[in-house]
């Protein structure tokens, strides 16, 4: 691919980067105050705000990470698209945004932690929230960095580390300079590119696989090729929901798809600091109402296309993927030529040798290409094509980049590169902007008392956040890491911030103590569940294994518990804590509540 990139392609990428730099400089020249830097002067156009919100919400995490998960688990992941639109757009813009905008303006709040702190009159809330954001957003940012870097490395055939370095430098340049104005101007451009790129990807994919109906029929027919490990946890095919139930490992996949992917991310969006602050950038409710339709369509195309294409990649590779050679060890469906191959390689003098621990479900084609001795009998060497996850080497995060490179023309690879650059840069710029303001305005100013003097500290915080995220991105490369890291951050925000945020907007009786305790309980329970219970994360951390001598979770052997997402445990406990403590502690003063809820 690298050798095929000519002057025209280089110029297109260069022009794109120059426009982004220009928008960052434009934001810089129009940034005259802390309000400009932190909330874009509260004068952003609704179209720009909607695209900025959507482009910040949807990143390479959604396109590469969750698109890859759809390639692994199937179209059941589309339930997340439903929640993204219903919760992340409709609920957020209709029920949360108007009050957050009005209350944020009234309290002169510039960041999400500052909003909660002024509503509940608590400096502790602002500092604690700022620390959580500073420590954990880089985990989410790392997921986005990995998604973009994997695709860049794949398209240009350069080392992953080089792609990661270039990506990080570009992001740092314009987010540090431009503040939120520069970020939102860039987001609007990038959101437009993302929309066009994803729409074309959907059209080309259906054309490649034979049309809308035929593509889905082909994908449905591949259900017998689901790898055995996935079948064991309830995978019933890429167009079917996993087995539902409780108390057996065959129901694990249902709980992974619904609790972690759908609810963890779908609900967590309501308390995302970098998204909530966008509600405070418009001047009236009318702008928010006008942004709902734009935002809803944008999210539908972004996530719906990524998840659909990720699943359909299996149908493409089953017909067009590289040929795998080996002997049949299991016949799945003789009429459809579906079988499991022991993968083999051709040795010297026409001999065939097993590739250790490599078996793959395949769709056979052509006549036998050779013979070998196996178990005292002669076995035919057959060829077949398998599903996307096989070609990705088992890594879900490689499926979308691999599909784009293999199935799409070179010019589309360039367009999609710009799409992913846009997706990654729009989200990362907002993440790092939020990281910087959390340490600058929410921690530094509150601890030192030097209010209005944190712009340089904010920029230093951005640099630290970028370095932190790059370090995570360098070391964390496990399959599905992108989706897992995203779900962790979204779920943590929901459990720690959402009860306090809802209470701030709608529950006048909610007290300072209730907000503090709900945040602390939500954070502690989520952390405990990730460290000791949820097997995938607990295994990565390794503490349980050291203590127990081999278990990956303290609930290993108790089916389903070790795959349940912490949001199902921590969020209800956090909500109950907020309600109970509110009724046992002194309510806020009427004067303060009147100031907060003026016009409500």
URZIPE-V343581 format. One record per residue. RES is the residue in one letter. SS is DSSP state (A for helix, B for strand, O for the rest). OMEGA is omega in degrees with one decimal (none if undefined). BURIAL is 1 if it has 9 or more other C-alpha atoms within 8 Angstrom, else 0. Layout:
# URZIPE-V343581
RES_SS_OMEGA_BURIAL, RES_SS_OMEGA_BURIAL
This chain:
# URZIPE-V343581
X_O_-176.9_0, X_A_-178.6_0, X_A_-175.8_0, X_A_-178.8_0, X_O_-176.9_0, X_O_-177.4_0, X_A_-177.9_0, X_A_-179.5_0, X_A_179.5_1, X_A_-179.9_1, X_A_-179.7_0, X_A_179.2_0, X_A_-179.6_1, X_A_178.2_0, X_A_178.4_0, X_A_-177.9_1, X_A_178.8_0, X_A_177.6_0, X_A_178.4_0, X_A_178.2_1, X_A_178.2_1, X_A_-180.0_0, X_A_175.4_1, X_A_178.5_1, X_A_177.5_1, X_A_176.2_1, X_A_-179.3_1, X_A_-177.9_1, X_A_-179.9_0, X_O_178.6_0, X_O_-176.0_1, X_O_-175.2_0, X_O_176.3_0, X_A_178.9_1, X_A_177.5_1, X_A_-175.6_1, X_A_-171.7_1, X_A_-178.2_1, X_A_173.1_1, X_A_177.2_1, X_A_179.6_1, X_A_-178.2_1, X_O_-175.2_0, X_O_178.5_1, X_O_-177.3_0, X_A_178.6_1, X_A_178.8_1, X_A_-179.8_1, X_A_-178.6_1, X_A_178.9_1, X_A_178.1_1, X_A_177.8_1, X_A_-178.5_1, X_A_-179.5_1, X_A_176.2_1, X_A_-179.5_1, X_A_-175.4_0, X_O_-176.1_1, X_O_173.1_1, X_A_174.9_1, X_A_179.0_1, X_A_-173.2_1, X_A_-178.0_1, X_A_-176.1_1, X_A_-178.0_1, X_A_172.0_1, X_A_175.9_1, X_A_176.6_1, X_A_175.8_1, X_A_175.0_1, X_A_179.8_1, X_A_-172.1_1, X_A_178.6_1, X_O_-172.7_1, X_A_172.8_1, X_A_178.6_1, X_A_179.1_1, X_A_172.7_1, X_A_176.7_0, X_A_175.9_1, X_A_178.2_1, X_A_-179.8_0, X_A_177.2_1, X_A_-178.6_1, X_A_-175.6_1, X_A_-178.6_1, X_A_-173.2_1, X_A_178.5_1, X_A_-173.8_1, X_A_-179.6_1, X_A_-176.8_1, X_A_-173.9_1, X_A_-176.3_1, X_A_-173.1_1, X_A_-177.0_1, X_A_-171.6_1, X_A_-177.4_1, X_A_180.0_1, X_A_178.8_1, X_A_178.7_1, X_A_-177.7_1, X_A_-178.8_1, X_A_178.4_1, X_A_176.7_1, X_A_-177.6_1, X_A_-179.8_1, X_O_-177.7_1, X_O_-179.9_0, X_O_-177.0_1, X_O_178.8_1, X_O_178.5_1, X_A_176.4_1, X_A_178.8_1, X_A_176.5_1, X_A_179.8_1, X_A_-177.5_1, X_A_-178.5_1, X_A_176.1_1, X_A_-177.4_1, X_A_176.1_1, X_O_-176.5_0, X_O_174.9_1, X_A_178.8_0, X_A_-179.7_0, X_A_-178.2_1, X_A_-178.5_1, X_A_-179.2_1, X_A_178.6_0, X_A_179.2_1, X_A_179.5_1, X_A_178.5_1, X_A_-179.2_0, X_A_-178.2_1, X_A_-176.9_1, X_A_-169.0_0, X_A_176.0_1, X_A_176.9_1, X_A_175.3_1, X_A_176.8_1, X_A_178.8_1, X_A_178.5_1, X_A_178.0_1, X_A_179.7_1, X_A_178.3_1, X_A_-179.9_1, X_A_-179.5_1, X_A_179.5_1, X_A_-176.8_1, X_A_177.7_1, X_A_-178.9_1, X_A_179.0_1, X_A_179.3_1, X_A_-179.5_1, X_A_-175.7_1, X_A_-175.3_1, X_A_-179.7_0, X_O_175.9_1, X_O_179.2_1, X_O_179.2_0, X_A_-177.1_1, X_A_177.7_0, X_A_177.7_1, X_A_179.7_1, X_A_-179.9_1, X_A_-179.0_0, X_A_179.6_0, X_A_-175.5_1, X_A_-179.3_1, X_A_179.7_0, X_A_-179.7_0, X_A_-176.5_1, X_A_-173.5_1, X_A_-172.2_1, X_A_177.8_1, X_A_179.7_1, X_A_-176.5_1, X_A_-161.5_1, X_A_-174.0_1, X_A_-174.8_1, X_A_176.4_1, X_A_178.1_1, X_A_179.6_1, X_A_-174.7_1, X_A_174.6_1, X_A_179.4_1, X_A_179.6_1, X_A_-177.6_1, X_A_175.9_1, X_A_-175.9_0, X_A_177.2_1, X_A_178.4_1, X_A_177.7_1, X_A_179.2_1, X_A_-177.6_1, X_A_-178.9_1, X_A_-178.0_0, X_A_-178.0_1, X_A_178.4_1, X_A_177.4_1, X_A_178.9_0, X_A_-180.0_1, X_A_-179.0_1, X_A_-178.9_0, X_A_-178.7_1, X_A_179.2_1, X_A_176.9_1, X_A_-178.9_0, X_A_-171.9_1, X_A_172.6_1, X_O_179.6_0, X_O_-173.5_1, X_A_-176.5_0, X_A_-176.6_0, X_A_-179.7_1, X_A_-178.4_1, X_A_175.7_1, X_A_178.0_0, X_A_-178.6_1, X_A_178.4_1, X_A_-177.6_1, X_A_-178.1_0, X_A_-177.5_1, X_A_178.9_1, X_A_-178.7_1, X_A_176.6_1, X_O_-180.0_1, X_O_-175.8_0, X_A_-178.8_0, X_A_178.2_0, X_A_175.9_1, X_A_-177.2_1, X_A_179.2_1, X_O_170.8_1, X_O_179.4_1, X_O_-177.6_1, X_O_-179.3_1, X_O_-172.2_1, X_O_175.9_1, X_O_-177.9_1, X_O_172.9_1, X_O_175.6_1, X_O_175.8_1, X_O_-179.9_1, X_O_176.5_0, X_O_-179.2_0, X_O_173.2_0, X_O_179.1_0, X_O_-178.5_1, X_A_179.0_1, X_A_176.0_1, X_A_-176.2_1, X_A_-174.9_1, X_A_178.6_1, X_A_-178.8_1, X_A_175.4_1, X_A_-177.4_1, X_A_-174.4_1, X_A_-174.2_1, X_A_-175.7_1, X_A_-173.3_1, X_A_-173.7_1, X_A_-176.2_1, X_A_-178.0_1, X_A_-179.6_1, X_A_-175.7_1, X_A_178.0_1, X_A_-176.9_1, X_A_-178.8_1, X_A_-177.0_1, X_A_-176.9_1, X_A_177.4_1, X_O_-176.4_1, X_A_-176.8_1, X_A_177.0_1, X_A_-179.0_1, X_A_-177.2_1, X_A_177.8_1, X_A_177.6_1, X_A_-176.7_1, X_O_-178.2_1, X_O_179.7_1, X_O_-171.1_1, X_O_-179.3_1, X_O_179.5_0, X_A_-179.4_1, X_A_178.2_0, X_A_179.4_1, X_A_179.2_1, X_A_-179.2_1, X_A_-178.1_1, X_A_-175.2_1, X_A_-177.0_1, X_A_179.4_0, X_A_-179.1_1, X_A_-178.5_1, X_A_178.8_1, X_A_-179.3_0, X_A_-178.9_1, X_A_178.2_1, X_A_-178.6_1, X_A_-176.1_1, X_A_-174.4_1, X_A_-178.8_1, X_A_179.3_1, X_A_-177.8_1, X_A_-176.8_1, X_A_179.2_1, X_A_-179.6_1, X_A_178.3_1, X_A_178.7_1, X_A_-177.9_1, X_A_177.0_1, X_A_177.6_1, X_A_178.7_1, X_A_179.3_1, X_A_-175.5_1, X_A_176.8_1, X_A_179.7_1, X_A_-171.3_0, X_A_-176.7_0, X_O_178.2_1, X_O_179.6_0, X_O_173.9_0, X_B_-178.5_1, X_B_177.6_1, X_B_179.2_1, X_B_-178.7_1, X_B_176.7_1, X_B_177.9_0, X_B_174.9_0, X_B_179.7_1, X_B_179.5_1, X_B_-175.3_1, X_O_-177.5_0, X_O_-179.2_0, X_O_-179.3_0, X_O_177.1_1, X_B_-177.0_1, X_B_172.9_1, X_B_179.5_1, X_B_161.5_1, X_B_-174.6_1, X_B_-178.7_1, X_B_175.7_1, X_B_-178.0_1, X_B_179.5_0, X_O_-179.1_0, X_A_175.8_0, X_A_175.3_0, X_A_178.9_0, X_O_179.4_0, X_B_-178.6_1, X_B_177.1_0, X_B_168.6_1, X_B_-172.3_1, X_B_174.7_0, X_B_178.4_0, X_B_171.2_0, X_B_-178.2_0, X_B_171.6_1, X_B_-174.4_1, X_B_169.0_1, X_B_-174.5_1, X_B_174.3_1, X_B_175.9_1, X_B_179.1_0, X_B_175.9_0, X_B_-178.0_1, X_B_179.0_0, X_B_178.5_0, X_B_177.6_1, X_B_176.6_1, X_B_179.4_0, X_B_178.7_0, X_O_179.2_0, X_O_-179.9_0, X_B_177.4_0, X_B_-180.0_0, X_B_177.9_1, X_B_173.1_1, X_B_-178.8_1, X_B_175.8_1, X_B_178.9_1, X_B_176.2_1, X_B_-174.2_1, X_O_-171.8_1, X_O_-173.0_1, X_A_-174.1_1, X_A_177.9_1, X_A_-178.4_1, X_A_178.4_1, X_O_-179.8_1, X_O_179.1_0, X_O_-178.5_0, X_O_-179.9_1, X_A_-176.9_1, X_A_-179.7_1, X_A_-170.3_1, X_A_-178.1_1, X_A_176.9_1, X_A_-179.7_1, X_A_179.9_1, X_A_180.0_1, X_A_-177.7_1, X_A_-174.8_1, X_A_-169.7_0, X_A_-173.0_0, X_O_176.4_1, X_O_-175.8_0, X_A_-177.9_0, X_A_177.9_0, X_A_176.2_0, X_A_177.9_1, X_A_178.2_1, X_A_-179.1_1, X_A_173.6_1, X_A_176.8_1, X_A_177.3_1, X_A_-179.1_1, X_A_173.1_1, X_A_179.5_1, X_A_-178.8_1, X_A_-177.9_1, X_A_-175.5_1, X_A_179.9_1, X_A_-179.8_1, X_A_-176.9_1, X_A_179.7_1, X_A_179.2_1, X_A_177.7_1, X_A_-177.2_1, X_A_173.7_1, X_A_178.6_1, X_A_176.3_1, X_A_-178.4_1, X_A_-179.1_1, X_A_179.3_1, X_A_-179.3_1, X_A_-178.9_1, X_A_-175.4_1, X_A_-171.8_1, X_A_179.5_1, X_A_-175.3_1, X_A_-177.7_1, X_A_-177.7_1, X_A_-178.8_1, X_A_-176.3_0, X_A_-177.0_0, X_O_179.6_0, X_O_-174.6_1, X_O_178.7_0, X_O_-177.0_0, X_O_-171.9_0, X_O_-175.9_1, X_A_179.3_1, X_A_176.9_0, X_A_177.4_1, X_A_-179.5_1, X_A_175.1_1, X_A_177.8_1, X_A_177.6_1, X_A_179.8_1, X_A_178.8_1, X_A_179.4_0, X_A_178.6_1, X_A_179.4_1, X_A_178.7_0, X_A_-179.1_1, X_A_179.3_1, X_A_178.8_1, X_A_177.3_0, X_A_-178.1_1, X_A_-178.7_1, X_A_-173.6_1, X_A_-173.3_0, X_O_-177.5_0, X_O_-179.2_0, X_O_175.1_0, X_O_-179.3_1, X_O_179.5_1, X_A_-176.8_1, X_A_-179.1_1, X_A_-178.4_1, X_A_-179.4_0, X_A_177.7_1, X_A_-179.5_1, X_A_178.8_1, X_A_-177.0_1, X_A_179.8_1, X_A_179.8_1, X_A_178.1_1, X_A_178.5_1, X_A_179.5_1, X_A_-175.5_1, X_A_-176.5_1, X_A_-171.0_1, X_A_-168.3_1, X_A_178.6_1, X_A_179.2_1, X_A_-179.4_1, X_A_177.2_1, X_A_178.0_1, X_A_179.6_1, X_A_-175.7_1, X_A_-168.8_1, X_A_-171.3_0, X_O_-176.5_0, X_O_-176.6_0, X_O_-177.7_0, X_O_-172.4_1, X_O_176.5_1, X_A_-179.1_1, X_A_179.9_1, X_A_179.1_1, X_A_-179.3_1, X_A_-176.4_1, X_A_178.1_1, X_A_177.8_1, X_A_-179.6_1, X_A_-179.2_1, X_A_179.2_1, X_A_179.8_1, X_A_-176.9_1, X_A_-178.9_0, X_A_177.7_1, X_A_179.9_1, X_A_179.2_0, X_A_-177.1_1, X_A_-179.7_1, X_A_-175.9_1, X_A_-170.6_1, X_A_-170.7_1, X_A_-173.9_1, X_O_-166.0_1, X_A_-175.3_1, X_A_-179.1_0, X_A_179.8_1, X_A_178.5_1, X_A_177.6_1, X_A_179.9_0, X_A_172.0_0, X_O_-176.7_1, X_A_-179.0_1, X_A_180.0_1, X_A_179.2_1, X_A_-177.1_0, X_A_-173.8_0, X_A_179.9_0, X_O_174.7_0, X_O_179.7_0, X_O_176.2_1, X_O_-178.9_1, X_O_177.7_1, X_O_176.8_0, X_O_174.0_0, X_O_-177.6_1, X_O_175.4_0, X_O_-168.8_0, X_O_175.2_1, X_O_-177.9_1, X_A_-174.7_1, X_A_172.7_1, X_A_178.5_1, X_O_-178.9_1, X_O_-179.0_1, X_O_-178.4_1, X_A_-179.7_1, X_A_179.3_1, X_A_-172.8_1, X_A_-176.5_1, X_A_177.0_1, X_A_178.9_1, X_A_179.1_1, X_A_178.4_1, X_A_179.6_1, X_A_178.5_0, X_A_-179.1_1, X_A_-178.1_1, X_A_-176.6_1, X_A_-178.4_1, X_A_179.5_1, X_A_-176.5_1, X_A_178.2_1, X_O_178.7_0, X_O_-175.0_1, X_O_-179.3_0, X_O_176.2_0, X_O_-179.9_1, X_O_179.4_0, X_A_-179.4_0, X_A_-179.6_0, X_A_-179.8_0, X_A_177.8_1, X_A_178.4_0, X_A_-179.0_1, X_A_-172.0_1, X_O_-178.6_0, X_O_-179.3_0, X_O_-178.0_0, X_O_none_0
